[in-house]
Amino acid sequence: MKLTGGKWQNWSRGVRCTPKTVIRPKEEVELAAAIRATEGPVRVPGSGHSFTPLCASEGTLVDLSAFTGLMSADPTHATATFLAATPLWAVGPALYREGLALKNMGDIDRQTLGGVVGTGTHGTGTTLRSFSAEVAAFRFVAANGQIRDCTAGENSDLWAAGRCSLGMLGVMTEIKINAMPAYKLVEHSFLLSSEEAFAQLDTLVTSNRHFEFFWFPYADRAVCKSLNFTNEPAPDPRPAEDMRAGGERSGADARTFALINEVLPFAPFLLKPSHRLFSQLMPGRSRVRWSHEAFPSPRPVRFNEMEYAVPRENGPDCLREVVAAIRGKKINTGFPIEYRTVAADDVWLSPFYQRDSATIAVHQYFRVDTTELFGTCEAIFRRYEGRPHWGKRHTRSAAELESLYPKFEEFRVLRRRLDPDGKFLNPYLHALFE
Ligand SMILES: Cc1cc2nc3c(=O)[nH]c(=O)nc-3n(C[C@H](O)[C@H](O)[C@H](O)COP(=O)(O)OP(=O)(O)OC[C@H]3O[C@@H](n4cnc5c(N)ncnc54)[C@H](O)[C@@H]3O)c2cc1C
């Protein structure tokens, strides 16, 4: 965990804090003793890729950098146990060496396992669930320093609640994750007009293992991306050290994209041409790679993001409204809208709890005010009973969240039982979960 001048900040630079204390435990017993002795608020950042102030603490931050690496793999049952702060860029190569792979991943591999499980992070695929739902077991240190193991059969309420709990039940130290035999994916990316994308959406979503698109509202074009199993030859996977460096590599396209986003607020006449340009540049060539290299893409240009999960059948209508509102109000954003699908699960606070979902994400350059774009879109997501991504911007109150999550109150009761003094709550979480 990196502090600059005693300050911690998240990836998008929108969340900052100055912790009084940073604890850097080397092993679990040391962590347990420190948690027992420490007064709140105690927060545990992963890699800081959440846009909401989940990790901010003016009290104590826990640096889990020592808790990385593969502990054991079980190819017979296709599971593997990792220390909880292992970054995803290291998970892929470690699993590959055991002949295994994650079932799905999101857009990037910079986050930690604890972070993606903690917020219900997801990729795309109608049959594929979030990271939280693919946890097979986990171990954590509770507020009183007690170490607890959870599986579907052991501590079942902690299991149902803990797999997506924003670090409020305790500090995860080990995560056993479901995997599958290592596989290759062929990627196709192509451009469709908005009309074509909507006409073919059902087929595209159901006939590809993974399908997503990025809609540039002012170009009225969708950049589509599919990933499917293949036996075609793929280059050998890169070593973990190469993967570590991969995330924010910046090419000429990224520099142009950043530059245009810098000037767009002062040059709205560039909206249409820039959306046209970027929708032309974005589709890449078809290529075959091992899965852990096929899923992530570099994200060299910083942004803030809002993403909601709506019932899958309502996804296209909701998206149409979002695009119409952005265009109708001439909202200034250089970024496309991202559309994905995720399968229902049984994790209490998962945005996909008992609901097959479509996710719709809007982004704004990190130096640009998000109020108009996010406010406009959130009003639409609200009408579609959208559930916000916990790591991405939203303004929902505790009462609203309670109406969206059938198990919200049960979660709160469990949280209070486990952490009666609110040690793991910062002011943001206190307002929502106390
Ligand atoms: C460029 C970018 C791309 C993204 N792409 C996607 C995507 O494709 N799909 C998607 O769903 N989301 C995506 N996200 C959101 C991101 O995956 C989530 O916000 C995720 O939680 C970030 O992981 P992290 O390791 O950075 O965790 P942080 O943001 O640092 O922490 C997230 C939460 O997890 C908790 N936590 C972390 N480690 C532990 C632990 N060991 N024990 C207990 N709690 C812990 C923290 O306390 C916090 O509450 C993206 C974000 C960015 C910036």
The ligand as a Gaussian input file, in Angstrom:
#p B3LYP/6-31G(d) Opt

LIG

0 1
 C      -10.018000       0.925000     -13.993000
 C      -11.046000       0.138000     -13.215000
 C      -11.671000      -0.949000     -13.815000
 C      -12.647000      -1.672000     -13.102000
 N      -13.256000      -2.734000     -13.724000
 C      -14.240000      -3.394000     -13.081000
 C      -14.927000      -4.475000     -13.705000
 O      -14.629000      -4.872000     -14.827000
 N      -15.951000      -5.065000     -13.017000
 C      -16.323000      -4.644000     -11.779000
 O      -17.278000      -5.191000     -11.219000
 N      -15.649000      -3.664000     -11.137000
 C      -14.625000      -3.042000     -11.760000
 N      -13.957000      -2.035000     -11.111000
 C      -14.234000      -1.796000      -9.682000
 C      -13.282000      -2.625000      -8.816000
 O      -13.183000      -3.946000      -9.278000
 C      -13.798000      -2.700000      -7.371000
 O      -13.998000      -1.435000      -6.860000
 C      -12.849000      -3.530000      -6.472000
 O      -13.364000      -3.591000      -5.189000
 C      -11.465000      -2.951000      -6.391000
 O      -10.586000      -3.874000      -5.788000
 P       -9.385000      -3.329000      -4.898000
 O       -8.441000      -4.450000      -4.634000
 O       -8.823000      -2.114000      -5.500000
 O      -10.180000      -3.026000      -3.559000
 P      -10.376000      -1.610000      -2.826000
 O      -11.077000      -0.707000      -3.722000
 O       -9.093000      -1.182000      -2.269000
 O      -11.355000      -2.094000      -1.653000
 C      -12.664000      -2.485000      -1.954000
 C      -13.348000      -3.015000      -0.694000
 O      -12.817000      -4.303000      -0.396000
 C      -12.408000      -4.307000       0.975000
 N      -11.262000      -5.213000       1.116000
 C      -10.150000      -5.265000       0.364000
 N       -9.343000      -6.229000       0.826000
 C       -9.961000      -6.786000       1.894000
 C       -9.630000      -7.836000       2.814000
 N       -8.488000      -8.525000       2.712000
 N      -10.511000      -8.143000       3.787000
 C      -11.671000      -7.458000       3.892000
 N      -12.038000      -6.459000       3.070000
 C      -11.178000      -6.137000       2.081000
 C      -12.038000      -2.880000       1.283000
 O      -12.063000      -2.627000       2.673000
 C      -13.141000      -2.140000       0.541000
 O      -14.301000      -2.102000       1.292000
 C      -12.981000      -1.300000     -11.767000
 C      -12.331000      -0.212000     -11.168000
 C      -11.384000       0.502000     -11.888000
 C      -10.703000       1.682000     -11.243000

